[in-house]
Amino acid sequence: MKFALITDIHGNASALEAVLAILHRDQEIETIYCLGDLVGIGAQTNEVIDLIRSDKKIQTISGNHDENVLALLNGERYPDSYLHAKAHHSWVANQLTAENRVFLGRLPRTISKVVESRRILFTHYAYRDVRAMIGEEPLRSTIDGNKETLPQLFADTSATLICFGHHHPRQFVQVNGTTYVNPGALGCQPEAIAPFAVVSGDSENWDVEFMDVPYDDAAYLESFNASDMPSKELLRKLFLGGRS
């Protein structure tokens, strides 16, 4: 089997379009798994969701930014750990079309596949309780992934392959019969380069190819600069490498 991994698009349709153009050239790729955080940071909120919704190869799960926005829209508890971003998430919520709001609200938190009796997990990150509301802080704390920390982080998960995002740097660890893969944040790199991964093989041997696609960020930056989103200059500094 062969599939692709993308994650943390964060409102960057320009980067997403560039990656999808590459992926659709490979007819052997059966499925593109999107590991959450479609929105937040970038201003192309609806453009990203429209691309995801219209692509029949993509299967998507929710990320914490997606759920933070939904919590505000639904009048639910908002997580204390993201109070610094509440104004920004309120701005994102106001951008969403009705159709895209419904789409986000229907996303599962995880996808599980079984290959030759062994499990693959697609998740935004490790959960303390996958059933808890986002306001109850269901995600575990972010850590630097290595051979010691990742097995501890996903200690309650039995899988031959664990695919995740949330932590923006690319990660790849193989230990104790499990492969851990984070393709890296597609939409918020310091340069106009979008990372993703392609996975092939079987339950005994996963081959992971990491790729970086350069893209034209003019339209992305134009929408970002024209927006009235809160904390825009801080976001530019933290997630876009200061690009203007």
C-alpha positions in Angstrom: 0.0 0.0 0.0 1.0 3.6 -0.5 -0.4 6.8 1.0 0.6 10.4 1.8 0.6 12.3 5.0 -0.1 16.0 5.4 -0.7 18.0 8.6 -1.0 21.4 10.1 -2.1 23.3 7.0 -3.0 26.3 9.2 -5.0 28.4 6.6 -2.4 28.2 3.9 -4.2 27.1 0.7 -1.2 28.1 -1.5 1.1 25.6 0.1 -1.7 22.9 0.1 -2.3 23.4 -3.6 1.4 22.9 -4.4 1.5 19.7 -2.4 -1.7 18.2 -3.8 -0.4 18.9 -7.3 2.6 16.7 -6.6 0.7 14.0 -4.9 -1.9 13.6 -7.7 0.9 12.9 -10.1 1.6 9.6 -8.3 -1.3 7.3 -9.3 0.0 4.7 -6.8 -1.0 6.8 -3.8 -4.3 5.5 -2.7 -5.2 7.9 0.1 -4.0 11.3 1.4 -4.4 11.5 5.2 -4.7 15.0 6.6 -3.8 15.0 10.3 -5.6 18.1 11.5 -5.2 21.8 12.1 -6.7 23.0 8.8 -7.3 26.5 10.2 -5.6 29.1 12.3 -2.5 31.3 11.7 -3.1 31.8 7.9 -6.0 33.8 6.4 -7.0 31.3 3.7 -9.4 29.5 6.0 -12.3 28.6 3.6 -9.9 28.0 0.7 -8.1 25.3 2.6 -11.3 23.6 3.7 -12.8 23.8 0.2 -9.7 22.1 -1.2 -9.9 19.3 1.4 -13.6 18.8 1.0 -13.4 18.5 -2.8 -10.6 16.0 -3.0 -11.9 12.5 -2.9 -8.5 11.1 -2.0 -8.2 13.0 1.2 -9.4 11.6 4.6 -9.2 14.2 7.4 -9.2 14.3 11.1 -9.6 17.3 13.4 -6.8 19.2 15.1 -6.9 21.3 18.3 -7.1 24.6 16.3 -10.1 23.3 14.4 -11.8 22.3 17.6 -10.9 25.5 19.4 -12.7 27.4 16.7 -15.7 25.1 16.9 -15.9 25.4 20.7 -16.3 29.2 20.2 -19.0 28.7 17.5 -20.9 26.2 19.6 -20.7 28.0 22.9 -18.6 25.3 24.5 -15.8 25.5 27.0 -12.6 26.9 25.4 -9.2 25.5 26.6 -7.3 27.6 29.2 -4.0 26.7 27.5 -5.1 28.6 24.4 -6.5 31.8 26.0 -3.7 33.7 24.4 -5.2 32.7 21.0 -8.9 33.1 21.7 -9.2 36.4 19.8 -7.5 34.9 16.8 -9.7 31.8 16.9 -12.8 34.1 17.2 -11.6 35.8 14.0 -11.2 32.5 12.2 -14.7 31.4 13.4 -16.1 34.5 11.8 -14.5 33.7 8.4 -16.0 30.2 8.1 -18.8 29.5 5.7 -21.8 27.5 7.0 -20.8 24.5 4.9 -17.2 24.5 6.2 -18.4 24.9 9.8 -20.4 21.7 9.3 -17.5 20.0 7.7 -15.2 20.7 10.6 -17.8 19.7 13.1 -18.1 16.2 11.5 -14.4 15.4 11.5 -13.2 12.4 13.6 -10.3 12.7 16.0 -8.6 9.6 14.8 -8.6 7.1 12.0 -7.5 3.5 12.5 -6.6 1.1 9.8 -5.6 -2.6 10.0 -3.1 -4.0 7.6 -2.3 -7.8 7.9 -3.7 -7.8 11.4 -1.5 -4.9 12.5 -2.8 -1.4 13.2 -2.1 2.0 11.8 -3.2 5.1 13.8 -3.7 8.5 12.3 -4.1 11.2 15.0 -3.4 14.8 15.5 -1.3 14.0 18.6 -1.5 11.7 21.7 -4.6 12.1 23.7 -5.1 11.8 27.4 -8.7 11.0 26.7 -9.9 10.9 23.1 -13.5 11.3 24.2 -13.0 14.5 26.2 -14.1 17.9 24.9 -11.4 20.3 23.7 -12.1 22.6 26.6 -11.0 19.7 28.9 -7.5 19.7 27.4 -7.6 16.2 25.9 -4.2 16.4 24.2 -1.0 15.4 26.0 1.7 18.1 26.4 4.0 18.6 23.4 7.4 17.0 23.7 10.5 16.7 21.5 10.1 13.3 19.9 12.8 10.7 20.2 13.3 7.0 20.9 12.7 7.5 24.6 9.9 10.0 24.6 7.6 8.9 21.8 7.0 5.4 23.1 6.1 7.0 26.5 3.8 9.6 24.8 1.9 6.9 22.9 2.2 4.3 25.6 -1.5 3.4 25.6 -1.5 3.0 21.8 -0.8 -0.4 20.1 0.1 0.2 16.5 2.8 -0.7 14.0 2.7 2.8 12.5 1.6 6.0 14.3 1.1 9.1 12.1 0.7 12.5 13.9 1.2 16.2 13.6 0.6 19.1 16.1 4.3 19.5 16.9 5.5 21.4 13.8 9.0 19.9 13.2 9.3 16.8 11.1 9.8 13.6 13.2 10.7 10.0 12.3 11.5 7.4 14.9 11.5 3.6 14.7 11.6 1.7 18.0 10.3 -1.5 19.5 8.4 -2.5 16.3 6.6 0.8 15.9 7.3 3.6 13.4 6.4 7.2 14.4 6.0 9.7 11.6 5.2 13.4 11.7 5.5 14.9 8.2 6.0 18.5 9.5 3.7 21.4 9.4 2.7 22.0 5.8 1.4 25.5 6.1 3.6 27.5 8.5 7.3 27.2 7.7 9.7 30.1 7.9 10.2 29.8 4.1 7.8 29.2 1.3 8.4 25.4 1.4 5.7 22.9 2.3 6.7 19.5 3.8 4.8 16.2 3.6 5.5 12.5 3.6 4.7 9.4 1.4 4.5 6.1 3.1 4.7 2.7 1.4 5.2 -0.9 2.4 3.4 -3.3 4.7 2.9 -3.9 8.4 6.4 -5.3 8.8 8.4 -2.7 6.9 7.3 0.9 6.4 9.3 3.0 4.0 8.8 6.8 4.6 9.9 9.4 2.1 9.9 13.0 3.3 9.5 15.7 0.7 9.6 19.5 0.6 7.7 21.5 -2.1 8.6 25.1 -2.8 5.5 27.2 -3.7 4.6 30.7 -4.7 3.4 32.4 -1.5 2.3 35.7 -3.1 -1.4 34.9 -2.8 -1.0 33.6 0.7 0.9 36.7 1.9 -1.6 39.0 0.1 -4.5 37.5 2.0 -2.5 37.5 5.2 -1.5 41.1 4.8 -5.0 42.2 3.8 -6.7 40.5 6.8 -7.6 42.2 10.1 -6.7 39.1 12.2 -5.6 39.8 15.8 -1.9 39.4 16.6 -1.0 39.3 12.9 2.5 40.6 13.3 3.3 38.2 16.1 2.0 35.3 14.0 4.1 36.5 11.1 7.2 36.5 13.2 6.5 33.1 15.0 5.2 31.1 12.1 6.1 32.7 8.7 9.7 33.6 9.4 8.8 37.3 9.1 7.8 37.0 5.5 5.8 39.9 4.1 
